[in-house]
Amino acid sequence: MTNIVSPIPGQARWPFPRFLLYFAPLLLMESWCHAAPSGPESDFCSTLVQNRFFGFFLSSSVFPTVPCSWTLQNPDPRRYTIFIKVTKPTENCVPSQLRTFQYDSFLETTRTYLGMESFDEVVRLCDTSAPVAFLEAGKQFVQMRKGPPRTGLTFKDADMDFKTEYLVVGKRNPSMAACQMLCQWLEDCLASSTSNRPCGIMQTPCLCWEPPPQLSEGGSCYHNGVYLENCLPSVKESGKDAKINGGWSTWRQWAQCSSECGGGIQTRTRTCQSPPEESYLCEGVVEEGRPCNTQICTGRHLSRSQSLRSVDSRKRDDVDKTRSGQQSPQTVDSASGEEWSAWSVCSLTCGEGWQSRTRFCVSSSYSTQCSGPLREQRPCNNSAVCPVHGSWEEWTPWSLCSSTCGRGYRSRTRICTPPQFGGDPCDGPEKQTKFCNIAVCPVDGVWNEWSSWGSCSASCSNGTMQRTRECNGPSYGGSECRGEFLETVDCFLGECPVDGKWQPWSLWSGCSKTCGGGTQQRNRICYGPFFGGQLCPGERAEVHGCNEKRCPEPHEICAEDNFSNVVWKMTPAGDTAAVRCPPNAMGLILRRCTLDEEGIAYWENPTYMKCVSNDYRSIQTLTREHLSKAQRGLVGDGVSEVMTKLRVTSSDGTSYSGDLLATVDVLKNMTEIFRRAYYSPSSADMRNFVQSVSNLLMEENRERWEEAQLLGPNIKELFRLVEDFVDVIGLRMKDFQDMYEVTDNLVLSIHKRPVVGHADISFPMKGWRGMVDWARSSEDRVTIPKNILSTGKPDSDDSSTFVTGIVLYRNLGSILALQRNSTVLNSKVLSVAIKPTPASLSAPVVVEFSHLYNGTTNQTCISWDESDSSSLLGSWSARGCKAVLVDSFRTKCVCDRLSTFAILARLNPEMNMDKTQLPSVTLIVGCGVSSLTLLLLIIIYVSVWRYIRSERSVILINFCLSIISSNALILIGQTQTRNKVLCTLIAAFLHFFFLSSFCWVLTEAWQSYMAVTGRLRNRIIRKRFLCLGWGLPALVVAISVGFTKAKGYGTPSYCWLSLEGGLLYAFVGPAAAVVLCLGCVWTVAITITMTNNNNPCHRHPTTCILIAAP
């Protein structure tokens, strides 16, 4: 980039862009024709300056009105830097009216500046403490924007007129003209900088404190008015007449020799062309001389000599030579010399100066030459002391930038050597401060000015007005603008007519009669009207009839009743009374009063469906909290603990039917938690889930299920729960993976297979482990064909997988209560589900059931179908399945749908399916005869007790009592299988009396052994017999009940020890030990009897053996 530079008189050392003073206004006027990116506001005038490197303008010409903007474009921010000088107004400055900033670009679509950085803190237009402001910009655009003054401030534009000058300087090889002006700006900027107002010029590409180069056209560093940097001019040798020391003119011609012969002097002079303030550029003498005409004179010629004039006032080189003892080299030898002139005035008025005097040599040509100096000097001491002015030391280095990014501050200082003897103080600032910019800081978004308020939203009364503002986009990772872009204020344009408006109706008043027809009334209030509005239309009050049913007769009212420790108030027939649940539960107990066939009111049994035990309520609350966390994407800790707690609590049974429904709700929520990707159920969670479902189906919960069925087929929730569980677990399983869970009440089998299978899926599979007895002995079978989902089309996607879930329920049929007068559920219930659910099956599902009852006819396959409302069986339907009788004990169902299946059969008229029937005749006769015989034996023994009183008789009577008690419990237990508590007690006592029978036999053997050995002499033996006969069985039963918590004592079929779980060994083990002990005692007793010669049994061995045998 080159610039035309013209010299200015008096400053020939530096070029100055004088053409700016003439052409800048023209350039500025020319730039007005360009469109400037004026920003979000719609400016009345805008100026864009492009491809200009020097210029200035007055604010009155660029900002004739408001809003106006002036924009300077940087040709290339990588190569050029913009410097601006603002001369501030002297008075009447309007604060915040002028904004100065730089930016990278402007988006027209969003009306947003990118990379905007404000210079308002640098310019401070209204700060008169610094009349001039300087700034440096390195981005694409620099803009000055003049906006309207704030409300209440009115100034004329001419009152705050200011001047702006700008330079666009290259970062490499800047022109000398630009550097001259920029260095002057920098010097002024630093001179006026303070700690509160740093210099806005951070750095320059010019070397401003080095001596300026020569303005020689002949040098190699100056061409066409432009100086080149990093250039050394070539030095040309010159003769004695060449210019030296810069400030001197050339030497004039040598003057005429002072003598024609005998030696004379020629002199020449020069002048100093520098002004007095730059006299330091002229060093040396004004006049110099040389000898001439040294030949000997032949005649009498006069010769004159004169001293050389020195430049005492400028430099004292000659004086220094004299001070050092040297005399002037210009001498004239003469035979006679003139007298010395008077001493001159001292050269200095203070301090040490010099005085001089001269003389001339006058001689003839034939006389001897004068000898000695023509000029003499001597020091002169003045008593006055010269003042010493203050002087600055060197500047310290610039300090580090005060900020690591963005605009910071750097400063440097210098020390002034104080003046002495009345000298002047140091001139200039002691500290200089300037801005610095190390790195680009994140620039947060900045709001533009608010737009003008819009019109009021209402034509009358209260309304709103809105105004908006736009955000100048953030740069370099800055944050978005904070605050609202929309502002709303209320406006009022006069009151509008307001019609009356009815307030909401009040509540209905109480009925005037409890029955037989009464009235209820409610009222409303009219709010208004106001400002000439209309009245409220309609009536203020409304009346309607109530309790129109006839009043019940006394026999149609259920009297107050105390049932289950709950007092039920008098209630008319058809109504339902409600009381609070017991303290261990929450909710309400409901009891309905109804009429019998004769029209007499009576209380139905209370229902506990709304009662939930505290334990189940706490588990239900915990589960809902975990579900809420899972829905928010949070990982819930403690889900496994909740599942374990549910399994343990449900294994103890339920107290109310509401506990069943609460458990189903907990399991449904757990399924939703398992479905979330944030929680993966463990194998323990899945086992606890299945075990909890099994606990719901325990026999002791049958009555609760029957009560829950009163409000609808709630068993369908159980079917949906198991089906959802199969779907969730299937998503977690790998291909070709199987899962089996076997409990006391159900068997769950889950299989994951590809759509194109290679083998059918059979249930149950061989080799199952952990099978309980009922599942192991079950003959129910399911076969799912391998091509059940394949379409047979070549373009179908057979790479996907499907999940099959099969559930076999042990006693669900008794809960469903499908038995009618002539029909009975003749199989277990079995469910088959496939996920994802197919629209149709390409092959049927085959389910084979074993019959629960023999002698039934008309075997029908039924399936659960909630959509079939026409079925007489409720949600059970006979559609979609075909029954195939395999034999009299098994039936096969071929179904083209997936559901829950069972067999429904017709009963023979002579069959009695009541499970509470009396024991069989054989059992009654056997137990009765045995008990009567033993009772008769006891009566005989008691009647002749005085004659047969002995230890053996006591043992025999206790043995008979244990057998009689066992027979009685067997007959009673056959009718108490549905009463869990009573059946458990019967099973425990049966366990005790059966073991007692064996123990009393062992006691009799012990007594026989003691009799044979002759040791039966102490009554303490009788107490030991009692401990063995009754105490040992009681201890065994107590330990068994304590370890098993009475689980296994009693089953749904009989009141005896369960054959599952190993509890039966609590009876078989002690009984086998007693039998073994009997054999040992009998053997020892016989051996002793046969080997003892003194024993009476030795003579009659057969009799003793019969006596010793128990």
Secondary structure, DSSP 8 states (H G I E B T S, - for coil): -----EEETTEEEEEE-THHHHHHHHHHHHHTTS-----SS--SEEEEE-S-SEEEEEHHHH-SSSSEEEEEE-S-TTTEEEEEEEE--SS---TT-EEEEEESEEETTTTEEES-EE-HHHH-TT-TTSSEEEEEE-SSEEEEEE----TT----GGGG--EEEEEEEESSS--HHHHHHHHHHHHHHHHT--SSS-BS----SS-TTS------TTSTTEETTEE-SS---------TTS--TTTB---------S-SSS-EEEEEE--B-S-GGGGGG--S-SEEEEEE--S--SS---B--------TTT--HHHHHHHTT---S-B--BSSB---------S-SSSEEEEEEE--B-B-TTS-BB-SBSEEEEEEE-SS---B--EE---------S-SSSEEEEEEE--EE--BTT-----S-SEEEEEEE-S---B--EE---------S-SSSEEEEEEE--EE--BTT-----S-SEEEEEEE-----B--EE---------S-SSS-EEEEEE--EE--BTT-----S-SEEEEEE--S----GGGEE--EEETTEEE--EETT-EEEEE--TTEESEEEEEEEE-TTS-EEE---B-TT-EEHHHHHHHHHHHHHHHHHHTT---TTHHHHHHHHHHHHHT--SSHHHHHHHHHHHHHHHHHHHSTT----HHHHHHHHHHHHHHT-GGGHHHHHHHGGGS-THHHHHHHHHHHHHHHHHHS-TT-EEEEE-SSEEEEEEEEESS-SS-EEES-TT-SS--HHHHS---EEEE-TTSS----TTS--S-EEEEEEEEESSHHHHHT---SSEEE-S-EEEEEEES--SS-SS-EEEEEE-SSSS-EEEEEEEE-TT-TT-TBTTEE-TTEEEEEEETTEEEEEESS-SEEEEEEE--TT----TT----HHHHHHHHHHHHHHHHHHHHHHHTHHHH-SHHHHHHHHHHHHHHHHHHHHHHHTT-TT-HHHHHHHHHHHHHHHHHHHHHHHHHHHHHHHHHHT----THHHHHHHIIIIIHHHHHHHHHHHHHTTTTBS-SS-SSB-SSTTTTHHHHHHHHHHHHHHHHHHHHHHHHHHH-SSSGGGTSHHHHHHHH--
